[in-house]
Amino acid sequence: YDGSDERYPLSMIEIDRTKKHTFCTAPCGCGKTNFIMKRCTKRFFYTLPFQASINAMCVRLGRDLEGYSIGLKHGSSNNVDFIDDDTKCLSNLFGLPGKVLTPFQIMPISFCLKGYESLIMDIKGQDVIFDEVHTYNGESMTYVLELIKVLHYLGCNIHVCTATMPSILKRKILDVLGVENTQIVELEKDTLSTFNRHIVHTVSGYDSKEIKKRYENGEKILIVRNQINNAITTYLDLLNKFDGKVKIMLIHSSFERSERVLLEDKLVNDFNRSEDPCIVVSTQVVEVSIDINFDVMFTDCADIMSLIQRFGRINRQRERIGVMKDVYVIDSTHDKMFLPYDEEIVSKTFDVFKRINGKVIDESEIQGMIDYVHNDEEEFNVKANYSSPFQSDGKTWKKELYSNTTNTSIAKILEFVSYVVIREKNLDEYLYSSSDRSRFEIPLSKGKFNKLRRSGKITQYDRYGNKVTESGDGEKVFVNVINDDLYEEGIGLIVK
């Protein structure tokens, strides 16, 4: 990672080996990953928030570090085909040169959950990268901050990199790392201006005529909805508008794990690399660290930090500096379209972009926009006082947080306990297959899982294939099964 290239300004900055930690803020596409990797001197743990971005980063690092085993850890990691079976097995053990995973895969060390001792053995004193740390919201962000404290105590070299972050959150992280021990990297205003590449338009709703016009003009179109059901509706509507004669795909989190892996590969290696016009309809799963380069975006308004990340998928490669591409921000402050984001945050974000409607987004002004939207000190203090695993001395764990199961209340807050369902047609193979059964699983949010269960659309079975009644012991539930008609290939699980 020692090369330099003027197209990637971070590659021109010298590494300061006297500093233990790193804090890097820079726009998408300017070389953050290379810079952070160049800062690493030990084995590394590269954390990212979303499965799609984790897969893409694992492929990239495996290509860059040919000959080294790079581990992978997330809910569908056993189903991917870009790492060998030995590396999959080793990903669960300690000692690999590098691993790509979510912060929640190492969070058990904060709360003494099962296996935390081996996690400490693996990670103590090593390099830990927190990429796109801003994407964790509310309580999740609180616990990521607590994890940074734990890793700091364990002697890790901690590297934080992001395109967007409120100044309040930056101060909190630097308070832990210590400004004097951290190489803080930001681009100069003149350099930032070379990354001006988007013209923002605020509109009241989707314009399918404009989308069709863009497609017929040969452009690659990315549409991002905040909610899965709205993404599905948009996808089906466009199929109808084009009479099926269109190159289009849909991707979100509620696909079977095996189909999700295939869709990610299709997105990155087909739709992204092809020069043909295409349409991708997605949720926020594409907004972080996926190296795709499209021509125009239509997106629901969301948290400003998420939107800046989404914009980074448009005109990402900057083939010619000074060329601008359009991003359309749709008003989502009504009909609950703002969910899962905070309504006030989304409203303030839309107001910010309305002020520059029809103009180029100035990269040097983005930090001020973010600080206008995120200006509440309490936003990142949620439950921090009682949830910290440390005593006041900052070194010893609180005994009441010790647990060897995932039943601790903290684990439930963080949703360590996952919610997955399978289709009825896969039940027998799921129960009795000797191969990896996780390929049949469909991840669900807690809200959607409870909605399906309340409506009677989930049947529960024990590990022997016997139904578990409502009055039965919850500990006996081995698998949650949905009717086959709730799922369709290419569309995923539909929860109305």
C-alpha positions as CSV (number, residue, x, y, z in Angstrom):
1,Y,0.0,0.0,0.0
2,D,3.0,2.3,-0.2
3,G,2.3,3.6,-3.8
4,S,1.3,7.1,-4.5
5,D,-1.2,8.5,-7.1
6,E,-2.3,12.1,-7.4
7,R,-5.9,10.9,-8.1
8,Y,-5.9,9.6,-4.5
9,P,-4.7,12.5,-2.3
10,L,-4.3,10.4,0.9
11,S,-1.6,8.4,-0.9
12,M,0.5,11.6,-1.0
13,I,0.4,12.0,2.8
14,E,3.4,10.7,4.9
15,I,2.7,8.1,7.6
16,D,3.6,9.2,11.1
17,R,5.0,6.1,12.9
18,T,5.3,8.0,16.2
19,K,1.5,8.0,16.5
20,K,-0.2,4.8,17.7
21,H,-3.7,5.5,16.4
22,T,-5.3,7.1,13.3
23,F,-8.3,9.3,12.7
24,C,-8.9,9.9,9.0
25,T,-11.8,11.9,7.5
26,A,-12.0,12.2,3.7
27,P,-14.5,11.9,0.8
28,C,-15.3,8.6,-0.9
29,G,-12.8,7.6,-3.5
30,C,-9.7,9.4,-2.2
31,G,-7.7,6.4,-0.9
32,K,-8.8,6.0,2.8
33,T,-8.5,2.2,2.8
34,N,-5.0,2.2,1.3
35,F,-3.9,4.9,3.8
36,I,-5.3,3.1,6.8
37,M,-3.8,-0.3,5.7
38,K,-0.4,1.5,5.3
39,R,-0.7,2.6,8.9
40,C,-1.1,-1.1,10.1
41,T,2.0,-2.9,11.4
42,K,0.4,-5.9,13.2
43,R,-2.3,-8.4,12.3
44,F,-5.5,-6.5,11.4
45,F,-9.2,-6.6,12.1
46,Y,-11.1,-4.6,9.5
47,T,-14.6,-3.7,10.8
48,L,-17.5,-2.5,8.6
49,P,-21.2,-2.2,9.2
50,F,-22.9,-4.1,6.3
51,Q,-22.5,-7.6,4.9
52,A,-22.2,-6.4,1.3
53,S,-19.4,-4.0,2.2
54,I,-17.6,-6.6,4.3
55,N,-17.7,-9.1,1.3
56,A,-16.4,-6.5,-1.1
57,M,-13.6,-5.5,1.3
58,C,-12.6,-9.1,1.9
59,V,-12.3,-9.7,-1.9
60,R,-10.2,-6.5,-2.3
61,L,-7.8,-7.3,0.6
62,G,-7.5,-10.9,-0.6
63,R,-6.5,-9.6,-4.0
64,D,-4.1,-7.0,-2.6
65,L,-2.5,-9.4,-0.1
66,E,-2.3,-12.5,-2.3
67,G,-0.8,-15.4,-0.5
68,Y,-2.2,-14.5,2.9
69,S,-5.4,-15.9,4.4
70,I,-7.9,-13.1,5.1
71,G,-10.7,-14.2,7.3
72,L,-14.4,-13.3,7.0
73,K,-17.0,-13.1,9.8
74,H,-20.7,-12.3,9.3
75,G,-24.0,-14.1,9.2
76,S,-23.6,-15.4,5.7
77,S,-19.8,-15.9,5.6
78,N,-20.1,-19.7,5.2
79,N,-22.0,-19.2,1.9
80,V,-19.5,-17.1,0.1
81,D,-17.4,-18.7,-2.7
82,F,-14.5,-16.2,-2.9
83,I,-12.6,-17.7,0.1
84,D,-11.6,-21.4,0.6
85,D,-13.1,-23.7,3.2
86,D,-9.9,-23.7,5.3
87,T,-10.0,-20.0,5.6
88,K,-13.7,-20.1,6.5
89,C,-12.9,-22.5,9.4
90,L,-9.9,-20.5,10.5
91,S,-12.0,-17.3,10.6
92,N,-13.6,-18.6,13.8
93,L,-10.2,-19.2,15.4
94,F,-7.3,-16.8,16.3
95,G,-4.1,-16.0,14.5
96,L,-5.1,-15.2,11.0
97,P,-3.1,-12.3,9.3
98,G,-6.3,-10.3,8.9
99,K,-10.1,-10.6,9.3
100,V,-13.0,-8.5,7.9
101,L,-16.0,-8.4,10.1
102,T,-18.6,-6.3,12.0
103,P,-17.7,-4.6,15.3
104,F,-20.4,-6.8,16.9
105,Q,-18.4,-9.9,16.1
106,I,-15.8,-8.7,18.7
107,M,-18.3,-6.9,21.0
108,P,-18.5,-10.0,23.4
109,I,-15.1,-9.0,24.9
110,S,-16.9,-5.9,26.3
111,F,-19.6,-7.9,28.1
112,C,-17.7,-11.2,28.9
113,L,-20.0,-13.2,26.6
114,K,-19.2,-16.8,25.7
115,G,-15.8,-17.0,24.0
116,Y,-14.5,-13.6,25.0
117,E,-11.3,-15.0,26.3
118,S,-10.2,-16.3,22.9
119,L,-11.3,-13.0,21.3
120,I,-9.0,-11.1,23.6
121,M,-6.1,-13.5,22.8
122,D,-6.6,-12.9,19.1
123,I,-7.0,-9.1,19.2
124,K,-4.9,-7.9,22.0
125,G,-2.2,-5.4,20.8
126,Q,-3.2,-5.8,17.1
127,D,-4.5,-3.2,14.5
128,V,-8.2,-2.7,14.6
129,I,-9.9,-0.6,11.8
130,F,-13.3,1.1,12.3
131,D,-14.4,2.0,8.8
132,E,-17.5,4.1,8.3
133,V,-18.1,4.2,12.1
134,H,-20.7,7.0,11.7
135,T,-23.3,4.4,10.4
136,Y,-24.0,3.1,13.9
137,N,-26.9,4.9,15.4
138,G,-28.2,5.5,18.9
139,E,-27.4,2.7,21.3
140,S,-25.3,0.8,18.8
141,M,-23.0,3.9,18.5
142,T,-22.8,4.0,22.3
143,Y,-21.5,0.4,22.4
144,V,-19.1,0.9,19.6
145,L,-17.6,3.8,21.6
146,E,-17.4,1.4,24.6
147,L,-15.7,-1.2,22.4
148,I,-13.1,1.4,21.4
149,K,-12.4,2.0,25.1
150,V,-12.0,-1.8,25.7
151,L,-9.6,-2.2,22.7
152,H,-7.6,0.9,23.8
153,Y,-7.1,-0.7,27.2
154,L,-6.0,-4.0,25.5
155,G,-3.2,-2.1,23.7
156,C,-4.7,-2.2,20.2
157,N,-3.7,0.2,17.5
158,I,-7.0,1.8,16.6
159,H,-7.7,3.3,13.2
160,V,-10.9,5.2,12.5
161,C,-11.8,6.3,9.0
162,T,-15.0,7.8,7.6
163,A,-16.2,10.2,4.9
164,T,-18.7,11.8,7.3
165,M,-18.8,12.3,11.1
166,P,-20.3,14.9,13.5
167,S,-17.7,16.9,15.3
168,I,-19.3,15.8,18.6
169,L,-18.6,12.2,17.9
170,K,-15.1,12.9,16.6
171,R,-14.3,14.6,20.0
172,K,-15.6,11.6,21.9
173,I,-13.4,9.2,20.0
174,L,-10.3,11.3,20.3
175,D,-10.9,11.7,24.0
176,V,-10.4,8.0,24.3
177,L,-7.5,7.6,21.8
178,G,-5.7,10.8,22.9
179,V,-5.0,13.5,20.4
180,E,-1.3,13.3,21.2
181,N,-1.2,9.6,20.2
182,T,-3.3,9.9,17.0
183,Q,-2.3,10.8,13.5
184,I,-5.3,13.0,12.5
185,V,-5.7,13.3,8.7
186,E,-8.0,15.7,6.9
187,L,-7.7,17.1,3.4
188,E,-7.1,20.8,2.7
189,K,-10.0,22.9,1.3
190,D,-8.3,23.2,-2.1
191,T,-7.9,19.4,-2.4
192,L,-11.5,18.8,-1.2
193,S,-12.8,21.1,-3.9
194,T,-11.4,18.6,-6.5
195,F,-13.9,16.1,-5.1
196,N,-17.0,18.3,-5.9
197,R,-18.8,15.9,-8.3
198,H,-22.5,16.0,-7.5
199,I,-25.4,18.3,-8.2
200,V,-28.2,17.8,-5.7
201,H,-31.9,18.1,-6.6
202,T,-34.7,18.0,-3.9
203,V,-37.9,16.6,-5.2
204,S,-41.3,15.5,-3.8
205,G,-41.4,12.0,-5.2
206,Y,-40.1,9.5,-7.7
207,D,-40.4,10.4,-11.4
208,S,-40.5,7.2,-13.3
209,K,-40.5,9.2,-16.6
210,E,-37.1,10.8,-15.7
211,I,-35.7,7.4,-14.7
212,K,-36.8,5.9,-18.0
213,K,-35.4,8.8,-19.9
214,R,-32.0,8.4,-18.1
215,Y,-32.0,4.7,-18.9
216,E,-32.7,5.2,-22.6
217,N,-29.9,7.8,-22.6
218,G,-27.5,5.0,-21.6
219,E,-27.0,5.9,-18.0
220,K,-26.5,3.6,-15.0
221,I,-29.1,4.4,-12.3
222,L,-29.0,3.7,-8.6
223,I,-32.2,4.0,-6.6
224,V,-32.0,3.7,-2.8
225,R,-35.0,3.4,-0.6
226,N,-35.0,3.5,3.2
227,Q,-37.3,0.5,3.6
228,I,-37.4,-2.9,2.0
229,N,-41.1,-2.9,1.1
230,N,-40.7,0.5,-0.7
231,A,-37.7,-0.9,-2.6
232,I,-39.7,-3.9,-3.7
233,T,-42.6,-1.7,-4.8
234,T,-40.2,0.6,-6.8
235,Y,-38.6,-2.4,-8.4
236,L,-41.9,-4.0,-9.5
237,D,-43.2,-0.6,-10.7
238,L,-40.2,-0.1,-13.0
239,L,-40.5,-3.6,-14.3
240,N,-44.0,-2.8,-15.3
241,K,-43.1,0.6,-16.8
242,F,-40.5,-1.0,-19.0
243,D,-42.7,-4.0,-19.8
244,G,-39.9,-6.2,-18.5
245,K,-37.4,-5.0,-21.2
246,V,-34.8,-3.5,-18.9
247,K,-31.6,-4.5,-17.2
248,I,-32.6,-4.2,-13.5
249,M,-32.0,-5.8,-10.2
250,L,-33.1,-5.5,-6.6
251,I,-30.9,-6.0,-3.5
252,H,-31.7,-5.6,0.2
253,S,-31.1,-7.5,3.5
254,S,-34.1,-9.9,3.5
255,F,-32.9,-12.4,0.9
256,E,-31.9,-15.9,1.7
257,R,-28.2,-15.7,2.6
258,S,-27.2,-17.8,-0.4
259,E,-29.2,-15.6,-2.9
260,R,-27.8,-12.5,-1.2
261,V,-24.3,-13.6,-2.0
262,L,-25.2,-14.1,-5.6
263,L,-26.9,-10.7,-5.9
264,E,-23.8,-8.9,-4.4
265,D,-21.6,-10.6,-7.0
266,K,-24.1,-9.6,-9.8
267,L,-24.1,-6.0,-8.6
268,V,-20.3,-5.6,-8.4
269,N,-19.1,-7.8,-11.3
270,D,-21.9,-7.4,-13.8
271,F,-24.0,-4.3,-13.3
272,N,-21.1,-2.2,-12.1
273,R,-18.5,-3.3,-14.6
274,S,-20.7,-3.4,-17.7
275,E,-20.9,-0.2,-19.8
276,D,-24.6,-1.0,-20.6
277,P,-27.3,1.1,-19.0
278,C,-28.9,-0.5,-16.0
279,I,-31.0,0.1,-12.9
280,V,-30.2,-1.1,-9.4
281,V,-32.9,-0.7,-6.7
282,S,-31.6,-1.1,-3.2
283,T,-31.8,-0.2,0.4
284,Q,-28.9,1.3,2.5
285,V,-26.9,-2.0,2.1
286,V,-25.0,-0.4,-0.8
287,E,-24.0,2.9,0.8
288,V,-20.8,1.8,2.5
289,S,-17.5,0.6,1.0
290,I,-18.9,-1.1,-2.1
291,D,-16.8,0.1,-5.0
292,I,-19.5,0.7,-7.6
293,N,-19.6,3.7,-9.9
294,F,-23.0,4.8,-11.3
295,D,-24.2,7.9,-13.2
296,V,-27.3,9.1,-11.4
297,M,-29.0,8.5,-8.1
298,F,-32.6,8.7,-6.9
299,T,-32.7,8.3,-3.1
300,D,-35.1,8.7,-0.1
301,C,-33.9,11.4,2.2
302,A,-32.2,9.9,5.2
303,D,-29.6,10.9,7.8
304,I,-27.3,13.4,6.1
305,M,-24.3,11.1,6.9
306,S,-26.0,8.2,5.2
307,L,-26.9,10.3,2.2
308,I,-23.3,11.5,1.7
309,Q,-22.2,7.9,1.7
310,R,-24.9,7.0,-0.9
311,F,-23.7,9.9,-3.1
312,G,-20.3,8.3,-3.0
313,R,-21.6,5.5,-5.3
314,I,-22.2,8.1,-8.0
315,N,-19.3,9.5,-10.1
316,R,-17.1,7.6,-7.7
317,Q,-14.1,7.1,-10.0
318,R,-14.0,10.8,-11.2
319,E,-12.8,9.9,-14.7
320,R,-12.5,13.6,-15.3
321,I,-12.2,16.1,-12.5
322,G,-14.9,18.8,-12.8
323,V,-17.5,16.5,-14.4
324,M,-20.7,16.6,-12.3
325,K,-23.4,14.0,-11.9
326,D,-27.0,14.4,-10.6
327,V,-28.4,13.0,-7.3
328,Y,-32.1,13.4,-6.6
329,V,-33.1,13.5,-2.9
330,I,-36.8,12.6,-2.4
331,D,-38.8,14.1,0.5
332,S,-39.3,11.2,2.9
333,T,-40.6,13.2,5.9
334,H,-44.2,11.9,5.4
335,D,-45.9,8.5,5.6
336,K,-43.2,7.1,7.8
337,M,-40.8,7.0,4.8
338,F,-38.0,8.4,7.0
339,L,-37.8,5.1,9.1
340,P,-35.5,3.6,10.3
341,Y,-33.9,7.1,10.7
342,D,-35.0,9.7,13.2
343,E,-37.7,11.9,11.9
344,E,-36.2,15.2,13.1
345,I,-32.8,14.3,11.7
346,V,-34.3,13.5,8.3
347,S,-36.3,16.7,8.3
348,K,-33.2,18.8,9.1
349,T,-31.3,16.9,6.4
350,F,-33.9,17.7,3.8
351,D,-33.9,21.4,4.8
352,V,-30.1,21.5,4.3
353,F,-30.3,20.1,0.8
354,K,-33.3,22.3,-0.2
355,R,-31.0,25.3,0.4
356,I,-28.6,24.1,-2.3
357,N,-31.2,22.6,-4.7
358,G,-29.9,22.6,-8.2
359,K,-26.3,23.4,-7.1
360,V,-23.1,21.5,-6.7
361,I,-22.4,20.1,-3.3
362,D,-19.2,21.7,-2.0
363,E,-17.2,19.0,-0.2
364,S,-15.5,21.6,2.0
365,E,-19.0,22.6,3.3
366,I,-20.2,19.1,4.2
367,Q,-18.8,19.1,7.7
368,G,-20.7,22.2,8.5
369,M,-23.9,20.6,7.1
370,I,-23.4,17.5,9.3
371,D,-22.7,19.6,12.4
372,Y,-25.9,21.5,11.8
373,V,-28.0,18.3,11.7
374,H,-26.1,16.5,14.5
375,N,-25.6,19.2,17.1
376,D,-27.0,17.5,20.2
377,E,-24.4,16.3,22.7
378,E,-26.8,13.8,24.2
379,E,-27.3,12.0,20.9
380,F,-24.2,9.9,21.6
381,N,-24.7,9.5,25.3
382,V,-27.6,7.1,25.3
383,K,-27.3,4.7,28.2
384,A,-23.5,5.1,28.3
385,N,-23.3,5.5,32.0
386,Y,-24.9,2.3,33.1
387,S,-23.9,0.2,30.1
388,S,-20.2,0.6,30.3
389,P,-18.5,-2.7,31.2
390,F,-15.7,-0.9,33.1
391,Q,-15.5,0.3,36.6
392,S,-14.6,3.9,37.2
393,D,-10.9,3.0,37.1
394,G,-11.4,2.2,33.4
395,K,-9.7,-1.2,33.8
396,T,-11.9,-3.8,35.5
397,W,-15.1,-5.2,34.3
398,K,-18.3,-4.8,36.3
399,K,-19.4,-8.2,37.7
400,E,-23.0,-7.7,37.0
401,L,-22.2,-7.7,33.2
402,Y,-20.5,-11.0,33.3
403,S,-22.3,-13.6,31.3
404,N,-21.6,-16.8,29.4
405,T,-24.8,-16.7,27.4
406,T,-26.4,-14.3,24.9
407,N,-29.3,-13.7,27.3
408,T,-27.7,-10.7,28.9
409,S,-30.0,-7.6,28.5
410,I,-27.1,-5.7,26.8
411,A,-26.8,-8.4,24.2
412,K,-30.6,-8.1,23.5
413,I,-30.3,-4.4,23.2
414,L,-27.7,-4.8,20.5
415,E,-29.6,-7.7,18.9
416,F,-26.7,-10.1,19.3
417,V,-29.6,-12.7,19.3
418,S,-30.4,-12.8,15.6
419,Y,-33.8,-13.3,14.0
420,V,-33.9,-15.6,11.0
421,V,-36.5,-17.6,9.2
422,I,-36.5,-20.2,6.5
423,R,-38.9,-21.2,3.8
424,E,-41.2,-24.3,4.4
425,K,-39.7,-26.1,1.4
426,N,-36.3,-26.0,3.0
427,L,-37.3,-27.4,6.4
428,D,-36.2,-31.0,6.0
429,E,-32.8,-30.1,4.5
430,Y,-32.3,-27.5,7.1
431,L,-33.0,-30.0,9.9
432,Y,-31.0,-32.9,8.5
433,S,-28.4,-31.5,6.1
434,S,-24.8,-32.2,6.9
435,S,-23.6,-29.1,4.9
436,D,-23.9,-25.5,6.0
437,R,-27.6,-24.8,6.7
438,S,-27.2,-21.1,7.1
439,R,-27.6,-20.7,3.3
440,F,-31.4,-21.1,3.8
441,E,-31.7,-18.4,6.4
442,I,-33.4,-15.1,5.8
443,P,-32.3,-12.4,8.3
444,L,-35.0,-10.2,9.8
445,S,-35.2,-7.2,12.0
446,K,-36.8,-7.7,15.4
447,G,-39.8,-5.7,14.3
448,K,-40.5,-7.7,11.1
449,F,-40.0,-11.0,13.0
450,N,-42.5,-10.0,15.6
451,K,-45.0,-8.8,13.0
452,L,-44.8,-12.1,11.2
453,R,-45.2,-14.1,14.4
454,R,-48.1,-12.0,15.6
455,S,-49.9,-12.5,12.3
456,G,-49.5,-16.3,12.6
457,K,-47.2,-16.5,9.5
458,I,-44.3,-18.2,11.5
459,T,-44.4,-21.8,12.5
460,Q,-41.8,-22.9,15.0
461,Y,-40.0,-26.3,15.1
462,D,-37.6,-28.1,17.5
463,R,-34.5,-29.7,16.2
464,Y,-36.4,-33.0,15.6
465,G,-38.9,-31.4,13.3
466,N,-41.7,-31.3,15.8
467,K,-43.9,-28.2,16.0
468,V,-43.5,-26.1,19.1
469,T,-46.9,-24.7,20.2
470,E,-47.4,-21.3,21.6
471,S,-47.6,-22.7,25.1
472,G,-44.4,-24.7,24.5
473,D,-41.0,-24.0,26.0
474,G,-39.3,-21.2,24.0
475,E,-35.9,-22.9,24.5
476,K,-37.1,-25.8,22.3
477,V,-37.4,-23.6,19.2
478,F,-34.8,-24.6,16.7
479,V,-36.1,-22.9,13.5
480,N,-38.8,-20.4,12.5
481,V,-40.5,-21.3,9.2
482,I,-42.6,-19.2,6.9
483,N,-44.9,-20.1,4.0
484,D,-43.2,-20.4,0.7
485,D,-45.5,-17.8,-0.9
486,L,-44.0,-15.0,1.3
487,Y,-40.7,-15.3,-0.6
488,E,-39.9,-14.9,-4.3
489,E,-36.5,-15.3,-6.0
490,G,-35.2,-11.9,-7.2
491,I,-37.6,-10.1,-4.8
492,G,-36.9,-11.7,-1.4
493,L,-39.2,-11.8,1.7
494,I,-42.2,-9.6,1.6
495,V,-43.6,-8.5,4.9
496,K,-46.7,-6.3,4.6
